């Protein structure tokens, strides 16, 4: 659906007249709103990021949740005669976020009692602990890469340019990591045994050679059983 | 669409993050980033290296008085003088790397005008005084001297530019230095220069190792290194094979040719066979270069139509589809 200047407000935005709204149509309205949000996700994220000055977290991000509500509110309240929908939605999102940030700032300034911190801090503490574990894993990963003379910068330089290639590279890395001979040879020679990996994964040697740094680097994640990073790569696998 | 990334390392101007497909990306640094955070990024968040370079602040507009004009004119004249003095220095910038391996091996940095800026011998086979003596000389006029330094045998030349568009004349210029000698010319990229340095090999040997399947790279390099040590043995022998026999190898692809040579090391003593092998290697180098050039502009994470893995193995695709 393309949003334009001619778009009608609220229910009309979603293709309904207000008098036609029934429970079934309410459900369709929700589906359409979800689809609209999915379609405009980059816009919402961009707006949040420009207001807060930081990235939107994949995990629970209050600012992002507020922006989603504000977007839904904009869909509901939009009047086509007022102008472009996205400009209006950006205005609503910014306004709600600024209110939230102002409250946050005031809250930070207040002296928070220890009890209050304990009451509200449980979930935050859990998340921090999880982050500490992941940080430790990332440190171990960097150490492991260093054993092969590699850094994350090298990995950035030599990551294959095409997504399909990366996906197959990750699969090759996982398959190779499950083969003890390949793992032993890799650590013995401190480099990827290209021929063995090619044979194991059914790729040509040229292909493995082209992505050897990426495959080796990714293979180390699986070999060292870095569960946080493995779970990050779950979608690929 | 937004992409999820996991922040792995935070640098001064950017951060290194892992994409959900395993790619390591450089993203712009923003507030409150921490290692281990997973965040959404958009295409504009990808960090471009040029962003790290400083930008001169703009000077606010000021009224141009006669005095100010005179000051500016004096400044312009000084700058013109400085630039005149500096311009010859700009051509001293390293433009390309040329490696040459024969009995002895060396690697040079040259400027746009083929002036030799520095020379090293990665395997230490050329004395430092000889290398120092090359500095400042025009590569195109140093054929005889280079031939003498490199010694006997076919010459493996690696050539890669550090920057700029590919110079179509470089191959002809270098070939003309060694008109009467066997020469394998392997063009590479600026990445190859770095990789060769990192692996302490000459550029030519590095490109060669990339072109050859692993099972062939070791013995072929050994051959090139041993060729000169076994001077008497490497002289061409009278073989029972007719010329047509050797020429028939031209129909083989590189891999089959290498397999044949590995099976029968004496084949390498035949000039026709060596020429065919050189041609195939050069073709492979050109093809690799073309592939890299074709692939570079397609660097769009959302465009999946070009796939490095699909280059030569359509059977793999079938397997993947079955999966």
Contacts between the chains, C-beta under 8 A, distances in Angstrom:
chain1	res1	chain2	res2	distance
A	41	B	1	6.7
A	41	B	2	5.7
A	42	B	1	6.4
A	42	B	2	5.6
A	42	B	42	5.5
A	45	B	2	5.1
A	45	B	40	5.1
A	45	B	42	6.3
A	46	B	42	6.0
A	46	B	44	7.9
A	49	B	30	7.3
A	49	B	42	7.9
A	52	B	31	7.5
A	53	B	30	6.3
A	53	B	31	4.6
A	54	B	30	4.9
A	54	B	31	4.4
A	54	B	32	4.7
A	54	B	33	7.1
A	55	B	30	5.4
A	55	B	33	6.8
A	55	B	37	7.5
A	55	B	39	3.6
A	55	B	40	6.6
A	55	B	41	6.6
A	55	B	45	7.4
A	56	B	2	7.9
A	56	B	39	6.2
A	56	B	40	4.7
A	57	B	37	6.4
A	57	B	38	6.8
A	57	B	39	5.5
A	57	B	40	7.9
A	58	B	4	5.2
A	58	B	38	4.1
A	58	B	39	6.1
A	58	B	40	6.2
A	59	B	38	6.5
A	131	B	34	7.0
A	131	B	36	4.3
A	131	B	37	7.2
A	132	B	36	7.6
A	134	B	6	7.8
A	134	B	35	7.9
A	134	B	36	3.9
A	135	B	34	8.0
A	135	B	35	5.0
A	135	B	36	4.5
A	138	B	8	5.3
A	138	B	9	7.6
A	138	B	35	5.8
A	138	B	36	6.5
A	141	B	8	7.7
A	142	B	8	7.9
A	142	B	9	7.4
A	149	B	198	8.0
A	152	B	8	5.6
A	152	B	9	5.2
A	152	B	16	4.6
A	152	B	24	5.8
A	153	B	16	7.0
A	155	B	16	7.9
A	155	B	24	4.1
A	156	B	16	5.8
A	156	B	24	4.3
A	156	B	25	6.6
A	156	B	26	5.6
A	157	B	191	8.0
A	159	B	22	7.6
A	159	B	23	4.4
A	159	B	24	5.2
A	159	B	25	7.6
A	160	B	23	7.6
A	160	B	308	5.8
A	161	B	295	6.3
A	161	B	296	7.8
A	161	B	298	7.2
A	161	B	299	5.1
A	161	B	308	7.5
A	162	B	295	7.7
A	162	B	298	7.4
A	162	B	303	7.8
A	162	B	304	6.5
A	162	B	306	5.8
A	162	B	307	5.5
A	162	B	308	5.8
A	163	B	21	5.7
A	163	B	23	7.9
A	163	B	301	6.2
A	163	B	304	5.2
A	164	B	304	5.3
A	164	B	307	4.4
A	164	B	309	6.6
A	164	B	310	7.8
A	165	B	307	5.9
A	165	B	308	4.3
A	165	B	309	5.3
A	166	B	19	7.9
A	166	B	21	4.6
A	166	B	22	5.4
A	166	B	23	5.2
A	167	B	21	5.5
A	167	B	22	7.8
A	168	B	309	5.2
A	168	B	320	7.3
A	169	B	22	6.8
A	170	B	21	6.8
A	170	B	22	4.5
A	173	B	22	7.9
A	194	B	214	4.8
A	195	B	213	7.7
A	195	B	214	5.0
A	195	B	215	6.3
A	202	B	316	6.5
A	202	B	319	6.2
A	203	B	309	7.1
A	203	B	313	6.9
A	203	B	316	6.2
A	204	B	312	6.4
A	204	B	313	5.3
A	204	B	316	7.9
A	205	B	213	4.9
A	205	B	214	5.9
A	205	B	215	8.0
A	206	B	213	7.2
A	206	B	311	7.8
A	206	B	312	6.8
A	207	B	308	7.2
A	207	B	309	5.5
A	207	B	311	7.4
A	207	B	312	7.8
A	207	B	313	6.6
A	207	B	316	7.9
A	209	B	210	6.7
A	209	B	214	7.4
A	210	B	308	6.0
A	211	B	308	7.2
A	214	B	22	7.3
A	217	B	24	7.8
A	218	B	22	5.3
A	228	B	36	8.0
A	229	B	6	7.6
A	229	B	18	7.2
A	232	B	6	5.2
A	232	B	18	6.3
A	232	B	20	6.8
A	232	B	38	7.6
A	233	B	20	7.4
A	233	B	21	7.9
A	233	B	22	5.6
A	235	B	20	5.1
A	235	B	21	7.6
A	236	B	20	6.7
A	236	B	21	5.1
A	236	B	22	6.0
